Amino acid sequence: DYELAKIEKRTISKVELLQTIHNKQNRTTFNRGNSILRKWEIIIFHSNDAQSASWDYQLFWLSWSGYTHTAMVLDDYYAIEAYPWRFSSKREITDILSQDNLSQYDKVIIKRFSLSDREWRSMNWYTNKFLLNKPYPNKYDIILNTHKKDSLLALYCSQIPWLAYRATKGWDIDSDGGYIVYPVDILNTSYGESYALVD
């Protein structure tokens, strides 16, 4: 029993997105209800060209959806994400949504969920304690299911928000319940709503 965020679906341009992020991070006054990003939203990236996408396409293109990467917003300044050959870490939102990074993708969908202040604090504690500074698992271990999606020893990008929401809200946001949490599985979950389509 949860309350879905009631959000109007709309399309925004990359220019509008970048300007909003810039204004927000420079503490320009804005209406929270109309802000582009909120804490604990999940940013889901899509590319029609697998070869030009990030390394994640080698694994996540297997879903045949074109959705190849996710990042989870932590606050006004940072999101958490995981990439191969790096530890899971905080990354500036302005870097994630820079023109250079967005040029790899043809659209970006933001998944929004309804969370109370208490749940925000719980999510923050869990993320900082369990999800940061973890290595990226070997992709073959993921494919062969020797790396379990509930493992905290190593993390891939879409595993991070799946673990966070399962631990904090008790939600399974993996829509098909498979042994791999693909970015498209989070997009298709019945929890929350798709908030913005950037193209």
Phi and psi in degrees as GROMACS dihedral restraints (atoms count N, CA, C in turn):
[ dihedral_restraints ]
;  ai    aj    ak    al  type     phi  dphi    fc
    3     4     5     6     1  -141.5    20    10
    4     5     6     7     1   160.3    20    10
    6     7     8     9     1  -103.6    20    10
    7     8     9    10     1   116.8    20    10
    9    10    11    12     1   -74.8    20    10
   10    11    12    13     1   141.0    20    10
   12    13    14    15     1   -65.3    20    10
   13    14    15    16     1   133.9    20    10
   15    16    17    18     1   -94.5    20    10
   16    17    18    19     1    98.0    20    10
   18    19    20    21     1  -124.8    20    10
   19    20    21    22     1   134.3    20    10
   21    22    23    24     1   -76.0    20    10
   22    23    24    25     1   126.1    20    10
   24    25    26    27     1   -76.9    20    10
   25    26    27    28     1   133.7    20    10
   27    28    29    30     1  -154.7    20    10
   28    29    30    31     1   167.3    20    10
   30    31    32    33     1  -108.0    20    10
   31    32    33    34     1   133.5    20    10
   33    34    35    36     1  -126.0    20    10
   34    35    36    37     1   155.6    20    10
   36    37    38    39     1   -86.1    20    10
   37    38    39    40     1   161.5    20    10
   39    40    41    42     1   -62.1    20    10
   40    41    42    43     1   -35.8    20    10
   42    43    44    45     1   -62.9    20    10
   43    44    45    46     1   -45.5    20    10
   45    46    47    48     1   -62.7    20    10
   46    47    48    49     1   -42.2    20    10
   48    49    50    51     1   -60.9    20    10
   49    50    51    52     1   -50.0    20    10
   51    52    53    54     1   -64.6    20    10
   52    53    54    55     1   -38.6    20    10
   54    55    56    57     1   -66.0    20    10
   55    56    57    58     1   -39.3    20    10
   57    58    59    60     1   -65.6    20    10
   58    59    60    61     1   -44.0    20    10
   60    61    62    63     1   -61.7    20    10
   61    62    63    64     1   -43.1    20    10
   63    64    65    66     1   -60.6    20    10
   64    65    66    67     1   -47.6    20    10
   66    67    68    69     1   -62.9    20    10
   67    68    69    70     1   -42.1    20    10
   69    70    71    72     1   -63.3    20    10
   70    71    72    73     1   -42.7    20    10
   72    73    74    75     1   -76.6    20    10
   73    74    75    76     1   -16.5    20    10
   75    76    77    78     1   -97.5    20    10
   76    77    78    79     1    16.6    20    10
   78    79    80    81     1    61.3    20    10
   79    80    81    82     1    29.4    20    10
   81    82    83    84     1   -66.7    20    10
   82    83    84    85     1   140.5    20    10
   84    85    86    87     1   -62.9    20    10
   85    86    87    88     1   134.4    20    10
   87    88    89    90     1  -147.8    20    10
   88    89    90    91     1   158.9    20    10
   90    91    92    93     1   -83.7    20    10
   91    92    93    94     1   117.5    20    10
   93    94    95    96     1   -56.3    20    10
   94    95    96    97     1   -35.4    20    10
   96    97    98    99     1   -66.6    20    10
   97    98    99   100     1   -18.9    20    10
   99   100   101   102     1  -110.8    20    10
  100   101   102   103     1     7.5    20    10
  102   103   104   105     1   -66.2    20    10
  103   104   105   106     1   151.0    20    10
  105   106   107   108     1   -71.6    20    10
  106   107   108   109     1   -41.9    20    10
  108   109   110   111     1  -127.2    20    10
  109   110   111   112     1   143.5    20    10
  111   112   113   114     1  -127.1    20    10
  112   113   114   115     1   162.5    20    10
  114   115   116   117     1   -54.8    20    10
  115   116   117   118     1   137.8    20    10
  117   118   119   120     1    71.5    20    10
  118   119   120   121     1    10.3    20    10
  120   121   122   123     1   -71.5    20    10
  121   122   123   124     1   155.6    20    10
  123   124   125   126     1  -112.6    20    10
  124   125   126   127     1   124.8    20    10
  126   127   128   129     1   -94.7    20    10
  127   128   129   130     1   124.4    20    10
  129   130   131   132     1  -119.0    20    10
  130   131   132   133     1   123.8    20    10
  132   133   134   135     1  -103.9    20    10
  133   134   135   136     1   140.3    20    10
  135   136   137   138     1  -126.4    20    10
  136   137   138   139     1   139.4    20    10
  138   139   140   141     1  -136.6    20    10
  139   140   141   142     1   132.8    20    10
  141   142   143   144     1   -78.8    20    10
  142   143   144   145     1   -15.5    20    10
  144   145   146   147     1  -113.0    20    10
  145   146   147   148     1    96.9    20    10
  147   148   149   150     1   -59.0    20    10
  148   149   150   151     1   -35.7    20    10
  150   151   152   153     1   -68.2    20    10
  151   152   153   154     1   -26.5    20    10
  153   154   155   156     1   -93.8    20    10
  154   155   156   157     1    -6.2    20    10
  156   157   158   159     1   -78.8    20    10
  157   158   159   160     1   178.1    20    10
  159   160   161   162     1   -67.3    20    10
  160   161   162   163     1   173.9    20    10
  162   163   164   165     1   -54.0    20    10
  163   164   165   166     1   -29.2    20    10
  165   166   167   168     1   -56.4    20    10
  166   167   168   169     1   -23.0    20    10
  168   169   170   171     1   -60.2    20    10
  169   170   171   172     1   -28.7    20    10
  171   172   173   174     1   -61.0    20    10
  172   173   174   175     1   -30.0    20    10
  174   175   176   177     1   -96.7    20    10
  175   176   177   178     1   -53.1    20    10
  177   178   179   180     1   -81.2    20    10
  178   179   180   181     1   -13.9    20    10
  180   181   182   183     1   -66.3    20    10
  181   182   183   184     1   -17.2    20    10
  183   184   185   186     1   -62.6    20    10
  184   185   186   187     1   -18.7    20    10
  186   187   188   189     1   -77.5    20    10
  187   188   189   190     1    -7.9    20    10
  189   190   191   192     1    59.1    20    10
  190   191   192   193     1    27.2    20    10
  192   193   194   195     1  -107.2    20    10
  193   194   195   196     1   -22.9    20    10
  195   196   197   198     1    88.7    20    10
  196   197   198   199     1    -8.6    20    10
  198   199   200   201     1   -85.7    20    10
  199   200   201   202     1   117.2    20    10
  201   202   203   204     1  -119.0    20    10
  202   203   204   205     1   -10.0    20    10
  204   205   206   207     1  -157.6    20    10
  205   206   207   208     1   152.3    20    10
  207   208   209   210     1  -136.0    20    10
  208   209   210   211     1   155.0    20    10
  210   211   212   213     1  -141.0    20    10
  211   212   213   214     1   150.5    20    10
  213   214   215   216     1  -116.6    20    10
  214   215   216   217     1   126.0    20    10
  216   217   218   219     1   -69.3    20    10
  217   218   219   220     1   131.5    20    10
  219   220   221   222     1   -99.3    20    10
  220   221   222   223     1   -42.4    20    10
  222   223   224   225     1  -160.7    20    10
  223   224   225   226     1  -162.6    20    10
  225   226   227   228     1   -65.3    20    10
  226   227   228   229     1   -18.2    20    10
  228   229   230   231     1  -115.4    20    10
  229   230   231   232     1   -31.1    20    10
  231   232   233   234     1  -128.9    20    10
  232   233   234   235     1   153.9    20    10
  234   235   236   237     1  -127.9    20    10
  235   236   237   238     1   162.6    20    10
  237   238   239   240     1  -109.1    20    10
  238   239   240   241     1   138.3    20    10
  240   241   242   243     1  -151.1    20    10
  241   242   243   244     1   166.4    20    10
  243   244   245   246     1  -128.6    20    10
  244   245   246   247     1   135.1    20    10
  246   247   248   249     1  -130.8    20    10
  247   248   249   250     1   151.4    20    10
  249   250   251   252     1   -59.1    20    10
  250   251   252   253     1   148.8    20    10
  252   253   254   255     1    66.9    20    10
  253   254   255   256     1    11.2    20    10
  255   256   257   258     1  -134.7    20    10
  256   257   258   259     1   163.0    20    10
  258   259   260   261     1   -87.4    20    10
  259   260   261   262     1   151.7    20    10
  261   262   263   264     1   -58.6    20    10
  262   263   264   265     1   133.2    20    10
  264   265   266   267     1  -155.6    20    10
  265   266   267   268     1   166.5    20    10
  267   268   269   270     1   -78.2    20    10
  268   269   270   271     1   141.8    20    10
  270   271   272   273     1  -138.1    20    10
  271   272   273   274     1   139.9    20    10
  273   274   275   276     1   -61.8    20    10
  274   275   276   277     1   135.5    20    10
  276   277   278   279     1   -61.5    20    10
  277   278   279   280     1   -36.3    20    10
  279   280   281   282     1   -63.3    20    10
  280   281   282   283     1   -27.6    20    10
  282   283   284   285     1   -76.6    20    10
  283   284   285   286     1   -45.0    20    10
  285   286   287   288     1   -60.0    20    10
  286   287   288   289     1   -39.1    20    10
  288   289   290   291     1  -103.4    20    10
  289   290   291   292     1    25.3    20    10
  291   292   293   294     1   -72.1    20    10
  292   293   294   295     1   161.3    20    10
  294   295   296   297     1   -59.6    20    10
  295   296   297   298     1   -39.6    20    10
  297   298   299   300     1   -61.9    20    10
  298   299   300   301     1   -45.2    20    10
  300   301   302   303     1   -71.4    20    10
  301   302   303   304     1   -42.5    20    10
  303   304   305   306     1   -66.5    20    10
  304   305   306   307     1   -22.5    20    10
  306   307   308   309     1   -65.9    20    10
  307   308   309   310     1   -16.2    20    10
  309   310   311   312     1   -77.3    20    10
  310   311   312   313     1   -15.7    20    10
  312   313   314   315     1  -124.3    20    10
  313   314   315   316     1   151.4    20    10
  315   316   317   318     1   -97.6    20    10
  316   317   318   319     1   -16.1    20    10
  318   319   320   321     1  -157.5    20    10
  319   320   321   322     1   157.7    20    10
  321   322   323   324     1  -135.1    20    10
  322   323   324   325     1   126.2    20    10
  324   325   326   327     1  -113.0    20    10
  325   326   327   328     1   136.6    20    10
  327   328   329   330     1  -109.1    20    10
  328   329   330   331     1   122.2    20    10
  330   331   332   333     1   -98.0    20    10
  331   332   333   334     1   122.6    20    10
  333   334   335   336     1  -111.7    20    10
  334   335   336   337     1   141.9    20    10
  336   337   338   339     1  -128.5    20    10
  337   338   339   340     1   155.1    20    10
  339   340   341   342     1   -91.6    20    10
  340   341   342   343     1   118.4    20    10
  342   343   344   345     1  -130.5    20    10
  343   344   345   346     1   141.5    20    10
  345   346   347   348     1   -80.1    20    10
  346   347   348   349     1   167.2    20    10
  348   349   350   351     1   -59.9    20    10
  349   350   351   352     1   -38.6    20    10
  351   352   353   354     1   -63.5    20    10
  352   353   354   355     1   -40.6    20    10
  354   355   356   357     1   -68.3    20    10
  355   356   357   358     1   -35.5    20    10
  357   358   359   360     1   -59.1    20    10
  358   359   360   361     1   -46.3    20    10
  360   361   362   363     1   -63.8    20    10
  361   362   363   364     1   -41.4    20    10
  363   364   365   366     1   -63.5    20    10
  364   365   366   367     1   -42.1    20    10
  366   367   368   369     1   -63.2    20    10
  367   368   369   370     1   -41.1    20    10
  369   370   371   372     1   -62.7    20    10
  370   371   372   373     1   -45.5    20    10
  372   373   374   375     1   -61.5    20    10
  373   374   375   376     1   -47.8    20    10
  375   376   377   378     1   -63.8    20    10
  376   377   378   379     1   -43.4    20    10
  378   379   380   381     1   -63.5    20    10
  379   380   381   382     1   -46.3    20    10
  381   382   383   384     1   -68.3    20    10
  382   383   384   385     1   -32.9    20    10
  384   385   386   387     1   -80.6    20    10
  385   386   387   388     1   -37.7    20    10
  387   388   389   390     1  -117.5    20    10
  388   389   390   391     1   -19.7    20    10
  390   391   392   393     1  -110.9    20    10
  391   392   393   394     1   -11.2    20    10
  393   394   395   396     1   -89.4    20    10
  394   395   396   397     1   151.5    20    10
  396   397   398   399     1    61.1    20    10
  397   398   399   400     1    40.1    20    10
  399   400   401   402     1  -108.5    20    10
  400   401   402   403     1   142.4    20    10
  402   403   404   405     1   -70.4    20    10
  403   404   405   406     1   162.4    20    10
  405   406   407   408     1   -86.2    20    10
  406   407   408   409     1   132.7    20    10
  408   409   410   411     1   -70.3    20    10
  409   410   411   412     1   156.5    20    10
  411   412   413   414     1   -63.3    20    10
  412   413   414   415     1   132.4    20    10
  414   415   416   417     1   -62.7    20    10
  415   416   417   418     1   -30.5    20    10
  417   418   419   420     1   -72.0    20    10
  418   419   420   421     1   -31.0    20    10
  420   421   422   423     1   -65.4    20    10
  421   422   423   424     1   -34.9    20    10
  423   424   425   426     1   -68.5    20    10
  424   425   426   427     1   -48.8    20    10
  426   427   428   429     1   -62.6    20    10
  427   428   429   430     1   -40.9    20    10
  429   430   431   432     1   -85.5    20    10
  430   431   432   433     1     0.3    20    10
  432   433   434   435     1    66.5    20    10
  433   434   435   436     1    25.0    20    10
  435   436   437   438     1   -85.1    20    10
  436   437   438   439     1   -19.5    20    10
  438   439   440   441     1   -99.3    20    10
  439   440   441   442     1   111.9    20    10
  441   442   443   444     1   -81.2    20    10
  442   443   444   445     1   145.9    20    10
  444   445   446   447     1   -70.5    20    10
  445   446   447   448     1   -16.2    20    10
  447   448   449   450     1   -94.0    20    10
  448   449   450   451     1     7.4    20    10
  450   451   452   453     1   -75.6    20    10
  451   452   453   454     1   139.1    20    10
  453   454   455   456     1  -103.1    20    10
  454   455   456   457     1     5.3    20    10
  456   457   458   459     1   -75.3    20    10
  457   458   459   460     1   -33.2    20    10
  459   460   461   462     1  -149.3    20    10
  460   461   462   463     1   150.9    20    10
  462   463   464   465     1  -135.9    20    10
  463   464   465   466     1   135.9    20    10
  465   466   467   468     1  -103.6    20    10
  466   467   468   469     1   170.4    20    10
  468   469   470   471     1   -57.6    20    10
  469   470   471   472     1   -51.7    20    10
  471   472   473   474     1   -79.8    20    10
  472   473   474   475     1   -10.9    20    10
  474   475   476   477     1   -70.2    20    10
  475   476   477   478     1   -31.1    20    10
  477   478   479   480     1   -61.7    20    10
  478   479   480   481     1   -56.9    20    10
  480   481   482   483     1   -66.0    20    10
  481   482   483   484     1   -31.6    20    10
  483   484   485   486     1   -60.7    20    10
  484   485   486   487     1   -46.6    20    10
  486   487   488   489     1   -65.0    20    10
  487   488   489   490     1   -42.0    20    10
  489   490   491   492     1   -63.4    20    10
  490   491   492   493     1   -45.1    20    10
  492   493   494   495     1   -74.4    20    10
  493   494   495   496     1   -31.8    20    10
  495   496   497   498     1   -65.9    20    10
  496   497   498   499     1   -43.0    20    10
  498   499   500   501     1   -72.7    20    10
  499   500   501   502     1   -37.3    20    10
  501   502   503   504     1   -89.5    20    10
  502   503   504   505     1   -42.7    20    10
  504   505   506   507     1  -106.1    20    10
  505   506   507   508     1   -13.9    20    10
  507   508   509   510     1    75.8    20    10
  508   509   510   511     1    17.2    20    10
  510   511   512   513     1   -94.3    20    10
  511   512   513   514     1   141.5    20    10
  513   514   515   516     1  -102.2    20    10
  514   515   516   517     1   100.4    20    10
  516   517   518   519     1   -91.6    20    10
  517   518   519   520     1    15.1    20    10
  519   520   521   522     1   -88.0    20    10
  520   521   522   523     1   104.5    20    10
  522   523   524   525     1   -64.9    20    10
  523   524   525   526     1   -28.9    20    10
  525   526   527   528     1  -104.4    20    10
  526   527   528   529     1    -3.0    20    10
  528   529   530   531     1    67.2    20    10
  529   530   531   532     1    17.9    20    10
  531   532   533   534     1   -73.7    20    10
  532   533   534   535     1   177.8    20    10
  534   535   536   537     1   -81.5    20    10
  535   536   537   538     1    -9.1    20    10
  537   538   539   540     1  -116.0    20    10
  538   539   540   541     1   134.3    20    10
  540   541   542   543     1   -92.8    20    10
  541   542   543   544     1   102.0    20    10
  543   544   545   546     1   -83.4    20    10
  544   545   546   547     1   153.2    20    10
  546   547   548   549     1   -52.8    20    10
  547   548   549   550     1   -38.9    20    10
  549   550   551   552     1   -67.2    20    10
  550   551   552   553     1   -26.8    20    10
  552   553   554   555     1   -64.2    20    10
  553   554   555   556     1   -38.7    20    10
  555   556   557   558     1   -70.1    20    10
  556   557   558   559     1   -40.2    20    10
  558   559   560   561     1   -58.0    20    10
  559   560   561   562     1   -39.2    20    10
  561   562   563   564     1   -89.0    20    10
  562   563   564   565     1     1.0    20    10
  564   565   566   567     1   -62.8    20    10
  565   566   567   568     1   149.5    20    10
  567   568   569   570     1   -76.7    20    10
  568   569   570   571     1   -12.0    20    10
  570   571   572   573     1   -82.0    20    10
  571   572   573   574     1   142.7    20    10
  573   574   575   576     1    70.5    20    10
  574   575   576   577     1  -172.6    20    10
  576   577   578   579     1  -139.9    20    10
  577   578   579   580     1   153.0    20    10
  579   580   581   582     1   -76.8    20    10
  580   581   582   583     1   121.9    20    10
  582   583   584   585     1   -95.9    20    10
  583   584   585   586     1   -42.4    20    10
  585   586   587   588     1  -146.9    20    10
  586   587   588   589     1   138.2    20    10
  588   589   590   591     1  -110.0    20    10
  589   590   591   592     1   117.5    20    10
  591   592   593   594     1  -104.6    20    10
  592   593   594   595     1   124.7    20    10
